[in-house]
Amino acid sequence: MAVPLPLSAEAQAEARVLMLSANNVLSPAHGRPLVTPTQDMIIGAYYMT
């Protein structure tokens, strides 16, 4: 199975910016959240407190 990797420093920087979770929380189409709390997230947050 092939895995494409950004090789140049510029490509790596662009990939970091595009894949930041802060940039992928809201849908660009309708502005609604793409990420909703699931049971695993809620339990994990509870265990961390």
N, CA, C and O atoms as a printed pandas DataFrame, in Angstrom:
     atom_number atom_name residue_name chain_id  residue_number  x_coord  y_coord  z_coord
0              1         N          MET        A               1    0.839   -1.160    0.000
1              2        CA          MET        A               1    0.000    0.000    0.000
2              3         C          MET        A               1    0.896    1.239    0.000
3              4         O          MET        A               1    1.788    1.363    0.840
4              5         N          ALA        A               2    0.665    2.135   -0.919
5              6        CA          ALA        A               2    1.463    3.354   -1.028
6              7         C          ALA        A               2    0.916    4.430   -0.098
7              8         O          ALA        A               2   -0.295    4.601    0.040
8              9         N          VAL        A               3    1.830    5.146    0.531
9             10        CA          VAL        A               3    1.459    6.260    1.407
10            11         C          VAL        A               3    2.164    7.505    0.887
11            12         O          VAL        A               3    3.390    7.590    0.957
12            13         N          PRO        A               4    1.406    8.479    0.362
13            14        CA          PRO        A               4    2.049    9.686   -0.143
14            15         C          PRO        A               4    2.505   10.582    1.009
15            16         O          PRO        A               4    1.746   10.852    1.940
16            17         N          LEU        A               5    3.749   11.036    0.930
17            18        CA          LEU        A               5    4.307   11.920    1.952
18            19         C          LEU        A               5    4.791   13.206    1.301
19            20         O          LEU        A               5    5.399   13.165    0.231
20            21         N          PRO        A               6    4.531   14.347    1.931
21            22        CA          PRO        A               6    5.090   15.593    1.400
22            23         C          PRO        A               6    6.597   15.621    1.649
23            24         O          PRO        A               6    7.038   15.485    2.790
24            25         N          LEU        A               7    7.381   15.793    0.602
25            26        CA          LEU        A               7    8.832   15.691    0.723
26            27         C          LEU        A               7    9.518   17.026    0.974
27            28         O          LEU        A               7   10.416   17.112    1.811
28            29         N          SER        A               8    9.107   18.059    0.263
29            30        CA          SER        A               8    9.796   19.341    0.431
30            31         C          SER        A               8    9.320   20.039    1.704
31            32         O          SER        A               8    8.250   19.734    2.230
32            33         N          ALA        A               9   10.118   20.965    2.182
33            34        CA          ALA        A               9    9.761   21.717    3.395
34            35         C          ALA        A               9    8.488   22.526    3.170
35            36         O          ALA        A               9    7.658   22.653    4.069
36            37         N          GLU        A              10    8.342   23.069    1.963
37            38        CA          GLU        A              10    7.141   23.846    1.647
38            39         C          GLU        A              10    5.901   22.955    1.651
39            40         O          GLU        A              10    4.855   23.352    2.166
40            41         N          ALA        A              11    6.008   21.764    1.087
41            42        CA          ALA        A              11    4.883   20.832    1.061
42            43         C          ALA        A              11    4.533   20.355    2.467
43            44         O          ALA        A              11    3.356   20.177    2.783
44            45         N          GLN        A              12    5.531   20.147    3.306
45            46        CA          GLN        A              12    5.277   19.733    4.688
46            47         C          GLN        A              12    4.571   20.832    5.466
47            48         O          GLN        A              12    3.658   20.553    6.242
48            49         N          ALA        A              13    4.986   22.080    5.265
49            50        CA          ALA        A              13    4.340   23.209    5.946
50            51         C          ALA        A              13    2.895   23.349    5.492
51            52         O          ALA        A              13    2.009   23.596    6.310
52            53         N          GLU        A              14    2.648   23.195    4.194
53            54        CA          GLU        A              14    1.290   23.285    3.677
54            55         C          GLU        A              14    0.422   22.163    4.229
55            56         O          GLU        A              14   -0.736   22.395    4.577
56            57         N          ALA        A              15    0.959   20.958    4.316
57            58        CA          ALA        A              15    0.205   19.829    4.858
58            59         C          ALA        A              15   -0.142   20.059    6.323
59            60         O          ALA        A              15   -1.248   19.732    6.755
60            61         N          ARG        A              16    0.790   20.618    7.093
61            62        CA          ARG        A              16    0.513   20.922    8.510
62            63         C          ARG        A              16   -0.638   21.905    8.642
63            64         O          ARG        A              16   -1.533   21.715    9.466
64            65         N          VAL        A              17   -0.616   22.961    7.824
65            66        CA          VAL        A              17   -1.661   23.983    7.901
66            67         C          VAL        A              17   -3.012   23.399    7.497
67            68         O          VAL        A              17   -4.024   23.668    8.144
68            69         N          LEU        A              18   -3.030   22.605    6.436
69            70        CA          LEU        A              18   -4.293   22.060    5.945
70            71         C          LEU        A              18   -4.879   21.004    6.870
71            72         O          LEU        A              18   -6.098   20.851    6.934
72            73         N          MET        A              19   -4.035   20.278    7.585
73            74        CA          MET        A              19   -4.522   19.177    8.411
74            75         C          MET        A              19   -4.685   19.535    9.877
75            76         O          MET        A              19   -4.999   18.661   10.685
76            77         N          LEU        A              20   -4.481   20.798   10.248
77            78        CA          LEU        A              20   -4.700   21.197   11.635
78            79         C          LEU        A              20   -6.154   20.949   12.019
79            80         O          LEU        A              20   -7.063   21.236   11.240
80            81         N          SER        A              21   -6.369   20.426   13.196
81            82        CA          SER        A              21   -7.737   20.147   13.614
82            83         C          SER        A              21   -8.551   21.427   13.744
83            84         O          SER        A              21   -9.769   21.398   13.567
84            85         N          ALA        A              22   -7.907   22.548   14.048
85            86        CA          ALA        A              22   -8.630   23.819   14.165
86            87         C          ALA        A              22   -9.221   24.247   12.824
87            88         O          ALA        A              22  -10.220   24.965   12.788
88            89         N          ASN        A              23   -8.612   23.811   11.727
89            90        CA          ASN        A              23   -9.114   24.167   10.401
90            91         C          ASN        A              23  -10.179   23.202    9.901
91            92         O          ASN        A              23  -10.819   23.474    8.885
92            93         N          ASN        A              24  -10.384   22.091   10.580
93            94        CA          ASN        A              24  -11.305   21.073   10.094
94            95         C          ASN        A              24  -12.443   20.793   11.066
95            96         O          ASN        A              24  -12.978   19.684   11.090
96            97         N          VAL        A              25  -12.816   21.782   11.867
97            98        CA          VAL        A              25  -13.887   21.578   12.839
98            99         C          VAL        A              25  -15.236   21.953   12.239
99           100         O          VAL        A              25  -16.235   21.282   12.498
100          101         N          LEU        A              26  -15.278   23.012   11.445
101          102        CA          LEU        A              26  -16.527   23.463   10.834
102          103         C          LEU        A              26  -16.529   23.145    9.346
103          104         O          LEU        A              26  -15.501   23.231    8.673
104          105         N          SER        A              27  -17.701   22.777    8.848
105          106        CA          SER        A              27  -17.839   22.476    7.427
106          107         C          SER        A              27  -17.826   23.770    6.621
107          108         O          SER        A              27  -18.555   24.703    6.957
108          109         N          PRO        A              28  -17.022   23.848    5.573
109          110        CA          PRO        A              28  -17.025   25.059    4.758
110          111         C          PRO        A              28  -18.317   25.214    3.954
111          112         O          PRO        A              28  -18.652   26.321    3.532
112          113         N          ALA        A              29  -19.038   24.124    3.741
113          114        CA          ALA        A              29  -20.259   24.185    2.944
114          115         C          ALA        A              29  -21.404   24.849    3.693
115          116         O          ALA        A              29  -22.097   25.703    3.141
116          117         N          HIS        A              30  -21.605   24.460    4.949
117          118        CA          HIS        A              30  -22.761   24.985    5.679
118          119         C          HIS        A              30  -22.414   25.560    7.043
119          120         O          HIS        A              30  -23.305   26.051    7.737
120          121         N          GLY        A              31  -21.161   25.516    7.449
121          122        CA          GLY        A              31  -20.735   26.127    8.695
122          123         C          GLY        A              31  -21.080   25.361    9.955
123          124         O          GLY        A              31  -20.822   25.841   11.058
124          125         N          ARG        A              32  -21.652   24.194    9.815
125          126        CA          ARG        A              32  -21.988   23.375   10.984
126          127         C          ARG        A              32  -20.776   22.567   11.423
127          128         O          ARG        A              32  -19.885   22.289   10.620
128          129         N          PRO        A              33  -20.742   22.190   12.700
129          130        CA          PRO        A              33  -19.604   21.399   13.184
130          131         C          PRO        A              33  -19.541   20.028   12.518
131          132         O          PRO        A              33  -20.563   19.371   12.320
132          133         N          LEU        A              34  -18.327   19.610   12.178
133          134        CA          LEU        A              34  -18.114   18.271   11.639
134          135         C          LEU        A              34  -17.814   17.282   12.756
135          136         O          LEU        A              34  -18.050   16.081   12.616
136          137         N          VAL        A              35  -17.292   17.798   13.867
137          138        CA          VAL        A              35  -16.904   16.951   14.986
138          139         C          VAL        A              35  -17.954   17.098   16.076
139          140         O          VAL        A              35  -18.228   18.202   16.548
140          141         N          THR        A              36  -18.530   15.987   16.464
141          142        CA          THR        A              36  -19.483   15.998   17.569
142          143         C          THR        A              36  -18.962   15.061   18.647
143          144         O          THR        A              36  -18.312   14.063   18.335
144          145         N          PRO        A              37  -19.238   15.367   19.907
145          146        CA          PRO        A              37  -18.751   14.501   20.982
146          147         C          PRO        A              37  -19.354   13.098   20.886
147          148         O          PRO        A              37  -20.568   12.942   20.761
148          149         N          THR        A              38  -18.504   12.099   20.944
149          150        CA          THR        A              38  -18.965   10.720   20.981
150          151         C          THR        A              38  -18.762   10.188   22.389
151          152         O          THR        A              38  -18.152   10.851   23.228
152          153         N          GLN        A              39  -19.264    9.014   22.642
153          154        CA          GLN        A              39  -19.143    8.419   23.973
154          155         C          GLN        A              39  -17.675    8.285   24.378
155          156         O          GLN        A              39  -17.330    8.539   25.532
156          157         N          ASP        A              40  -16.813    7.891   23.449
157          158        CA          ASP        A              40  -15.386    7.740   23.755
158          159         C          ASP        A              40  -14.756    9.072   24.155
159          160         O          ASP        A              40  -13.958    9.126   25.091
160          161         N          MET        A              41  -15.112   10.146   23.447
161          162        CA          MET        A              41  -14.564   11.464   23.775
162          163         C          MET        A              41  -15.023   11.921   25.154
163          164         O          MET        A              41  -14.236   12.467   25.927
164          165         N          ILE        A              42  -16.274   11.700   25.454
165          166        CA          ILE        A              42  -16.831   12.129   26.738
166          167         C          ILE        A              42  -16.190   11.357   27.882
167          168         O          ILE        A              42  -15.810   11.949   28.892
168          169         N          ILE        A              43  -16.067   10.050   27.736
169          170        CA          ILE        A              43  -15.454    9.233   28.794
170          171         C          ILE        A              43  -13.977    9.592   28.947
171          172         O          ILE        A              43  -13.476    9.665   30.069
172          173         N          GLY        A              44  -13.275    9.816   27.837
173          174        CA          GLY        A              44  -11.867   10.201   27.904
174          175         C          GLY        A              44  -11.681   11.523   28.620
175          176         O          GLY        A              44  -10.767   11.664   29.431
176          177         N          ALA        A              45  -12.541   12.501   28.329
177          178        CA          ALA        A              45  -12.454   13.794   29.015
178          179         C          ALA        A              45  -12.762   13.633   30.498
179          180         O          ALA        A              45  -12.149   14.298   31.334
180          181         N          TYR        A              46  -13.697   12.765   30.827
181          182        CA          TYR        A              46  -14.028   12.512   32.232
182          183         C          TYR        A              46  -12.841   11.885   32.961
183          184         O          TYR        A              46  -12.522   12.272   34.085
184          185         N          TYR        A              47  -12.191   10.917   32.319
185          186        CA          TYR        A              47  -11.041   10.256   32.947
186          187         C          TYR        A              47   -9.867   11.215   33.137
187          188         O          TYR        A              47   -9.104   11.070   34.091
188          189         N          MET        A              48   -9.714   12.189   32.244
189          190        CA          MET        A              48   -8.600   13.129   32.352
190          191         C          MET        A              48   -8.796   14.139   33.480
191          192         O          MET        A              48   -7.831   14.750   33.939
192          193         N          THR        A              49  -10.027   14.315   33.924
193          194        CA          THR        A              49  -10.271   15.295   34.996
194          195         C          THR        A              49  -10.172   14.663   36.357
195          196         O          THR        A              49  -10.349   15.344   37.368
